[in-house]
Amino acid sequence: MNDETEPLESEQLEEIEMHVIKGYSYERLQSELQVVEKESPEGIAITIKDDDIFRWRVKIQGPKDTPYEGGTFALKLYFPSGYPESPPLISFKTKIFHPNVDSFGIVHMDILLPSNWSPEITVLDMLKSIQDLFVYPKPTEYGDPHVLSMYQKETQRFVEEAKQWTEKYKDDNTVNVDKLKIVIGKPASITSYLLSQGMWRILQ
């Protein structure tokens, strides 16, 4: 009688490894959700999409004394199975005129770039950073170039345009992503990273 077990195939090992990684990601996200609920950050509401801990829905109120005052902005947070080793994808469902948000709604912040990402960054950190962006935009080369140019060169015009968008789209939680799959971005950008991973459909 041969008691030796057959060695696992590479595909089986990869599947086991994926289950372990996703299990850790699940526990991390459950823990972070509890922290966010406990902290109850002002102006932020969170729900979980279809009880899927990897898909969060967030609503953020536009801060007072900013062009976004009076608006409630819906966002989508998608966490890959490798989180927190890999950064989440954060996108606005509500259209917003902001230099850190591209035409597809994707949020571009330095901390979310794959090259800058750290597993120590929490969801609460990210949400507070987004709140800060409403007050103090931090333009990057990967945001919307038209909005960026206006923000840097025509500040008052930018403010007026942002106010108009806030008023116009405050009840509209849709961003057209039909053309996202044909966008060609710079290798380090969040958009091109998303495309390289074949994950553009998660925005829909």
C-alpha positions as CSV (number, residue, x, y, z in Angstrom):
1,M,0.0,0.0,0.0
2,N,1.4,3.3,-1.0
3,D,0.8,6.1,1.5
4,E,2.7,8.7,-0.5
5,T,0.4,11.6,-1.6
6,E,0.6,12.9,-5.1
7,P,2.4,16.2,-5.4
8,L,0.0,19.1,-6.1
9,E,-0.1,20.6,-9.5
10,S,1.0,24.2,-9.9
11,E,-2.5,25.3,-10.7
12,Q,-3.7,23.7,-7.5
13,L,-1.0,25.5,-5.5
14,E,-1.9,28.8,-7.1
15,E,-5.6,28.2,-6.2
16,I,-4.7,27.4,-2.6
17,E,-2.5,30.5,-2.4
18,M,-5.3,32.7,-3.8
19,H,-7.7,31.4,-1.2
20,V,-5.2,32.2,1.6
21,I,-4.5,35.7,0.2
22,K,-8.2,36.4,-0.3
23,G,-9.0,35.2,3.2
24,Y,-6.5,37.6,4.6
25,S,-7.9,40.4,2.4
26,Y,-11.4,39.6,3.7
27,E,-10.4,39.8,7.3
28,R,-8.5,43.0,6.8
29,L,-11.5,44.7,5.1
30,Q,-13.9,43.5,7.7
31,S,-11.6,45.0,10.4
32,E,-11.3,48.2,8.5
33,L,-15.0,48.5,8.0
34,Q,-15.5,48.2,11.8
35,V,-12.9,51.0,12.3
36,V,-14.7,53.3,9.8
37,E,-18.1,52.5,11.4
38,K,-16.6,53.2,14.9
39,E,-14.9,56.5,13.8
40,S,-18.0,57.6,11.9
41,P,-16.1,60.3,9.9
42,E,-18.3,63.4,9.4
43,G,-19.7,63.8,5.9
44,I,-19.1,60.2,4.9
45,A,-21.6,57.3,4.5
46,I,-20.6,53.7,3.5
47,T,-22.5,50.7,2.3
48,I,-21.3,47.4,1.0
49,K,-22.3,46.4,-2.6
50,D,-24.4,43.2,-2.6
51,D,-22.8,42.1,0.7
52,D,-19.4,41.9,-1.2
53,I,-16.8,43.2,1.2
54,F,-14.5,43.9,-1.8
55,R,-16.9,46.4,-3.3
56,W,-17.7,49.5,-1.2
57,R,-20.1,52.3,-2.0
58,V,-19.3,55.6,-0.4
59,K,-21.1,59.0,-0.4
60,I,-19.2,62.1,0.6
61,Q,-20.7,65.5,1.2
62,G,-19.0,68.4,-0.4
63,P,-17.3,70.6,2.3
64,K,-18.5,74.1,3.0
65,D,-16.7,77.0,1.5
66,T,-15.5,74.9,-1.5
67,P,-16.9,74.7,-5.1
68,Y,-18.3,71.4,-4.1
69,E,-20.5,72.6,-1.2
70,G,-24.1,71.4,-1.5
71,G,-23.2,68.3,-3.5
72,T,-23.2,64.7,-2.3
73,F,-20.7,62.7,-4.3
74,A,-21.0,58.9,-4.8
75,L,-17.9,56.9,-5.1
76,K,-17.0,53.2,-5.8
77,L,-14.1,51.4,-4.0
78,Y,-13.0,48.2,-5.5
79,F,-10.5,46.1,-3.5
80,P,-8.5,43.5,-5.4
81,S,-8.0,40.0,-3.9
82,G,-4.4,41.0,-3.1
83,Y,-5.4,43.9,-0.9
84,P,-3.7,45.3,1.1
85,E,-0.6,44.4,-0.9
86,S,-2.2,46.0,-3.9
87,P,-4.1,49.3,-3.8
88,P,-7.8,49.6,-4.4
89,L,-9.4,51.4,-7.3
90,I,-11.4,54.4,-6.3
91,S,-13.8,56.1,-8.8
92,F,-16.5,58.8,-8.6
93,K,-19.9,57.8,-9.8
94,T,-21.0,61.4,-9.6
95,K,-19.4,63.6,-12.2
96,I,-17.1,66.1,-10.6
97,F,-14.9,68.9,-12.0
98,H,-11.6,68.3,-10.2
99,P,-7.9,68.0,-11.3
100,N,-7.4,64.8,-9.4
101,V,-10.3,63.0,-11.1
102,D,-10.0,62.0,-14.8
103,S,-12.9,61.9,-17.3
104,F,-13.7,58.4,-16.3
105,G,-14.2,59.2,-12.7
106,I,-11.0,57.6,-11.5
107,V,-9.3,59.2,-8.5
108,H,-5.6,59.9,-8.9
109,M,-3.7,60.4,-5.7
110,D,0.0,59.7,-5.1
111,I,-0.8,57.2,-2.3
112,L,-2.9,55.1,-4.7
113,L,-0.2,54.8,-7.4
114,P,1.2,51.2,-7.4
115,S,4.7,52.6,-7.0
116,N,3.8,54.6,-3.9
117,W,1.3,52.2,-2.3
118,S,1.9,50.9,1.2
119,P,-0.1,48.1,2.9
120,E,-0.1,50.3,6.0
121,I,-2.5,52.8,4.3
122,T,-6.1,52.2,5.5
123,V,-9.5,52.8,4.0
124,L,-10.0,55.6,6.6
125,D,-6.7,57.2,5.5
126,M,-7.9,57.1,1.9
127,L,-11.4,58.5,2.6
128,K,-9.9,61.4,4.6
129,S,-7.4,62.1,1.8
130,I,-10.3,62.3,-0.6
131,Q,-12.1,64.7,1.7
132,D,-8.9,66.8,1.8
133,L,-8.8,66.9,-2.0
134,F,-12.1,68.7,-2.1
135,V,-10.5,71.5,-0.1
136,Y,-6.9,71.3,-1.3
137,P,-6.6,69.7,-4.7
138,K,-3.2,68.0,-5.3
139,P,-2.9,67.9,-9.1
140,T,-1.0,65.0,-10.7
141,E,0.0,64.5,-14.3
142,Y,-2.5,61.6,-14.4
143,G,-5.7,63.6,-13.8
144,D,-7.8,65.5,-16.3
145,P,-5.3,67.8,-18.3
146,H,-8.0,70.3,-19.2
147,V,-9.2,70.7,-15.6
148,L,-5.6,70.7,-14.4
149,S,-4.7,73.5,-16.8
150,M,-7.6,75.6,-15.7
151,Y,-6.9,75.0,-12.0
152,Q,-3.3,76.2,-12.4
153,K,-3.8,79.1,-14.8
154,E,-7.4,80.3,-14.4
155,T,-8.3,79.8,-10.8
156,Q,-11.6,81.8,-10.7
157,R,-12.8,80.2,-13.9
158,F,-12.0,76.8,-12.4
159,V,-14.0,77.6,-9.2
160,E,-17.1,78.7,-11.2
161,E,-16.9,75.6,-13.5
162,A,-16.6,73.3,-10.5
163,K,-19.6,75.0,-8.8
164,Q,-21.7,74.6,-12.0
165,W,-20.8,70.9,-12.2
166,T,-21.7,70.4,-8.5
167,E,-25.1,71.9,-9.1
168,K,-25.7,70.2,-12.4
169,Y,-24.7,66.6,-11.4
170,K,-25.5,66.5,-7.7
171,D,-28.3,64.1,-8.4
172,D,-26.5,62.2,-11.2
173,N,-24.5,59.2,-10.0
174,T,-23.3,58.0,-13.4
175,V,-20.0,58.4,-15.2
176,N,-19.6,57.2,-18.8
177,V,-16.8,54.6,-18.9
178,D,-17.6,53.2,-22.4
179,K,-14.3,54.5,-23.8
180,L,-12.1,53.5,-20.9
181,K,-10.9,50.3,-22.6
182,I,-9.3,52.2,-25.4
183,V,-7.5,54.8,-23.2
184,I,-3.7,54.6,-23.4
185,G,-2.2,56.1,-20.3
186,K,1.3,56.4,-18.9
187,P,2.7,53.1,-17.3
188,A,2.6,54.4,-13.8
189,S,-0.9,55.8,-13.9
190,I,-3.8,54.2,-12.1
191,T,-5.8,54.1,-15.4
192,S,-3.1,52.2,-17.3
193,Y,-2.4,49.9,-14.4
194,L,-6.1,49.1,-14.4
195,L,-6.0,48.4,-18.1
196,S,-2.8,46.3,-17.8
197,Q,-4.6,44.1,-15.2
198,G,-7.7,43.7,-17.5
199,M,-9.9,45.2,-14.8
200,W,-11.6,48.1,-16.5
201,R,-15.0,46.5,-16.3
202,I,-15.1,46.8,-12.5
203,L,-16.0,50.4,-13.0
204,Q,-19.3,49.5,-14.5
